[in-house]
């Protein structure tokens, strides 16, 4: 049994924020019906290379990007721009608990698929809209996407090397504004489902990437609001803790540079680090005893530590620091991540049987529930793979009725 058994989601979202949300709901047991455009489907199906290569050695139409966010779903190909497609969506809504979409503001109303219209058909419906800037405000009509929101939401202003080291604004390597919004949307939907369970009332969720990005500024947002000082980029250093950054260590055997992360979180850990580093006097120096002092005198302390860190190799540092319980870590590439014994022990890669590939290896859900574990059942679906199955199961359609709509191009 899964946590969300019995919950059905009608998913009209695409790209990443919405699909990330619905993939999480699907992992938890919800029946997610992914509505896609006949012929092309979710845009990310074509966002490659790399594309999935089947057991026959031929490249499939599905990019790895699409595969990353769409497991455990069923695909129904339906053209919602057609009146017949809109009517089909309304018929499905009566059998669903959640409706999620990420179209431009006003598009759903033009199709008669807005919250007011669908709530009239299903008062318990939890309806979630994801946009770049929300349903209100001066930017509401703008198309919003992750890269722009990382810039507008302040993240790029605090990401990247310091200006005095030739730095400039830098986006994060994955689309975190999309991913954060997807996760916040999951939380909101679960809360709304709980309310609907108690009261029989559905509700509307207005989720915006820019809102989420502003919230995820976290301590840096609070730093500014409390102090009035605009934080800048700090490279791989922490704004509020020292030493808490990347340090270069002795070169690798091939002579190339090597680095580790040192993440000293309190004064006791700092004293232990100084012992391991063979510099106990740095823990007694009045300028460095407390974190407040170390932040104030960062420009003096960090160069001293940089010189010390270059005297020993990565493996030596990591072994000694871990033994002393000083937080530290390697900087792994992705091959090293998925080969890491801890990642393997935690089963963060799983295999699915895909129609084109008997063993499709993908990143697994990190959710680990003791009584209602997540499911790893369905691979990301082929475009329209479950159209006939869903129409028969939910609406009682026979093959002839489905074939008639398919001939008109309404379904695929």
N, C-alpha and C positions, 0 to 999 in steps of 0.2 A: 504493500500500500504506500502511496505517495501523499505528500502533504496537500496537494491541490487536486487530488482525484475528484472528478465531478465538476470541475470548473472548466468552462469552454471559452476560448478567446478567439475573436474574429480580428485578425491582424492585417490591416491595410497599410502597414508601415514598410519602409524599405531603407536601404543603405545600412546604417549602423545603430543609431540611438534606439529606434523602435525595435528592430530585430534583436538587439542585445537584451532589451527588457523582456521581450516575449520568449526568447531562448531560455532565460532564467525561469520564467513561469512554466515553460515546458519541461525543463529539468526537474521542477518540483512537482510535476504530474499533471499540469493543465493540458487540455487538448487544444493545441494552437492550430488554427486554420489560417494558413498564409495565403492571402489573396494577391495574385500576381497578374500582370498584363499578359494576355495571350501572345505568344510569339517571342517575347523578350524577357518578361519577368522582372524580378528585382534587378536594379541597375548593377549591383555588385556581382551578379553572375558573370558579367563581362569585364570586371576589373582585374585583369591579369595581363601578362603572366605573373606567377605560375597558375596554370590550369590543372585540374585533376586529370591524371592519365589513368585510363582504365586497364583492366587486366589484359585486354587485347592489344595494349601498347599504343592505342590511339588517344589523342587528347579529347576530353569531353568539353562541353560548352561552359562548365562551371569553374570559376576562379576560386583559388584558395580563400580569398577574401570573403566570398559568399559562404563557403563551407564553415568559416569560423564563427558565424553568428546565426545559424539556422537549423541546428540539430533538433530532433524530437518534435518536428512540426509536420503538418500535412499541407500540401500545396493544391490550391484550387485556382485555376486560371479563369479570370472573369474580367471583361472589359467594363469598368464602372462608368466610362464615358457614355455608354449606351443606355437608354431607358430600361431595356430588358435586363442589363447587368445591374443597374441600380435596384430594380425590383427583386432580383435574386439576392442581393445583399440584405435588403429589408426582410426577406423571408428567412434568411439565416440568422438575423439578429434576434428573432424570437426564440432561438435555441441557444443563445450565447449569454454569458455573464459579463464579458469584457469586450469592448470595442476599442481598438487603438489605431491611430492614423497620424501621418506626418506630412500631410498636404499643406499647401499654402493657405493662409488665413482666408476664409470665404469659399474655398473650393468645395468643401463638404456640403455647405448650404446650397450651392448651385446644383449639386447632385441629389439634393434631398436626403443627404446622409449625415446631417448635422445632429448635435446632441438632442435638441428639442424634438426633431422629427423622430429620431430613433427611440428616445425615452417614452414617447407617446405609444410606441409599439411594445416596449419592454421597460416598465418603470424601475426595475431592479438593475438596469444596465449601468455598469461602470464604464465611462467613456473617457479615454485619454487622448489628448491632442499634443503632439510634440512639434515645436517649431523653433526657429532660431531665436526669436525675440518675444514670443508669447502672443496672446490674442489681443492685447491692448498696448498702448504706448506709441510713440512716434515712429518706431522701427517695425511695427507689427507686420506691415505689408512686405517687408524686405525678405528675400531668401537668405536664410542663415545657414552657415555650414561651419564645421569644426574649426578649420584653420582660421577663418575670420574671427570666430568667437574667442579662440585662444589669444588673438591679438587684442580685440576689443575688451575682453574680460580681464585683462591685466596679467594673464599668465606668462605671455612672452616677455613682458617687461621685467619679470623676475627670473626668467629662465635663460641661461647662457652665461658666457664668461664675463667677468667684470670689464667695464669700459676701459680701465687703465691697463688692461691686459689685451686690448684689441678686440674685446667682445662686442657682440651685437645681439639683438633680440633673436630668440630661438624657440621654435615650436617643440613640443614634446614628441617623441618618436612614434607614438600611437595616438589615435584620435580621442584624447581623454575627455574633451567636452562632450562628445557623443556618448562615450562610455559612462561617464558620471551621470549624464541625463538619463540614460537607459536604466541605471541602477536606482536613481531617485524615483523614476517612474514606477519601477517594480515595487518599491516601498509604498508609494502613494496608492497604487492599485490594490496592494494587499490590505492597506488600511481601509480603503473604500469598500472592498469586499467584506471586511469585518463589519462595517457599518450596515451594509446591505443585508448581511446575515441577521443582524439584530433588529433592523427596522423595516426591511423590505424596500428601502429607498436606495436607488442608485445615485450617482453624482458625476460631475464633470471635473476632469483634471486638466489644467492648463499648464503644460510643462515647457520651459524655454531653456535652450542651451545657455544663453547669456546669464539667466538667473542662476543656473547651476554652477557655471564657471565662477560667478561672483561669490557664491557660497563656498566653493572649494578653494578660495584663496586662504581660508582657514586662519591660521595664526598670523600670516602676513597681512591679511585684511584687518585683523584686530590690531596689529602693530601700527598700521596707518591711522585707524580710527581713534586709537588711544593717544598716539603721539603727535599726529598731524604731519609726520615725516614720511615722504614717499620712499619706500624701499626700492633699491636698485637690484641689478643682477649681482649675484655672489658666486657665480661659477658653480663649482662642486662643494662650496662651503655652506654651512648653515648660518642663517641670519642671526640666530639667538644663542647658539651653543658653540664653544671652542674647546678642544679640537674635534670637529665633526665635519669631515670632508674627505676628498680623495687625496692620497699622497703617492708620489712616485717612490718606488722602492728600487733595489738593485736590479740591473738588467736581467732579462731572461737568458738562458744558456746560449741562444742564438745572437745575443747582443741587442735585441730590441727592447724598447721601454716596457716596464711593467708597473702596475699600480694596485693599491688596495684601498678599501674604505676603512677609515678609522672613525668610530661613532661613539665618542666618549659622552655619556649622558649625564654624569654627575661628578662631584668633586672626588668621591671615593674611587671611581673608575679612573679618573685622571691620575691620582696618586699611584694606582696599580700600573697604569701605562708607563709612568716615569720610571718605576722600578724595572719593568721589562725592558725599557729602552736604555737602561744603564745611565739615566740622568735623574736620580732621585732629588737632586738639588732644585730641579724645575718645579717640583711639587711643594717646595718650601719657600720659594721666591714669593714675596708679598704681592707681586704684580700678577701672579698666576694661581694663587691658592683657590680662589672661588671663581665659579663660572663668570660672574659679573666682571671680575677683574680680568679674566682671560679674554672676554669679548672686548673690553675696553682697550686691552693691550695686544689685540690680535696681530697687529702689524709687527710687533716685536717677537711674539711667541712662535707664530707659524713658520717664519724662516728658520728658526732654531730647530723646529721639529722636522722641517723638510730635509735639512742636512742629516739628521739622525736616521730618518726613514730610508734614505738612499744607501745606508750601510749594510742592509740585510735583504735577502730575497723574499719574495712573496710567501713561499711555503714556510720559511723560518718565522716570519712575522705572524702569520696566521696561527701557527701551532702555539707559539709562545703567548700571544694575546688571548687566544681561546682558553688556554690552560689557566690564565690569570683572570678569566671571566671579564675581559675587556671587549666590548662589542666591536666587531670588525667583519670584513667580508671581502671576497674576491669580486672582480668585475668580469662576469662570464659573458661570452657570446652565446647565441641561442643553441648552438650544438652542445656547448658545455652545460647550459641550463637543463636540457632534456636528458643529458647523460648523468646529471648530478644524482648521487644515491638518495638524497633526501627527497628530491622531486619524484624519483622513481618509487620510493617507498610510499609516498603520499598519493600514488596512482594519478598523477596529473596529466597522463597521456592515456587515452583509451582507444579501442578499436571498434568500428562500426562496419556492418556488412552493407555496402552501398551497391545499388543495382549495377554500377559499372566496375566496382572494385570490391573483391571479397574482404579485404582488410584495409579499411580507411582509417588511418591514425590521425587523431585530432586532439587538441587540448581538451581536457575534461573539466567539468564544473568543480570549483573549489569547495562547494557546499558539502559538509559532512554532518548529516543528521543521524542520530543513533537509532531512532525508531521509524522515521519516514525518509529513508535515503533517497537521493536524487536518482532519476532513471537515466540510463544510457541505452535507449532502445532503438529509436529511429535515427538513421543518418539524415543529413540535410536532403530534402526531397528534390527529385527532378521537377522541372517546371510542369505544373498541372498534373502531377503524378496521381493525386488522390481526388481529382475532380468528380469522376463518376461515382466513386465510393462514397464521397460526402453527400452528393445530391441524393443518392439512394438511401443512405443511412439517416440523414436529418430531414429530408423533405419527401421521401418516399417516391422519388422520380424513377421511372423506368428508363431503359436504354433508348427507347424511341424519343422520349421527350428531351433527353440530354442531346441526342444526335441532332434534333431540330435546331436547338440553340447553337450547337457547334457549327452547323452548316451556315448559320448567320454570322458567325465570328464573334458571338457574345461570350462563349466559353472556349477554352482550349484544351 
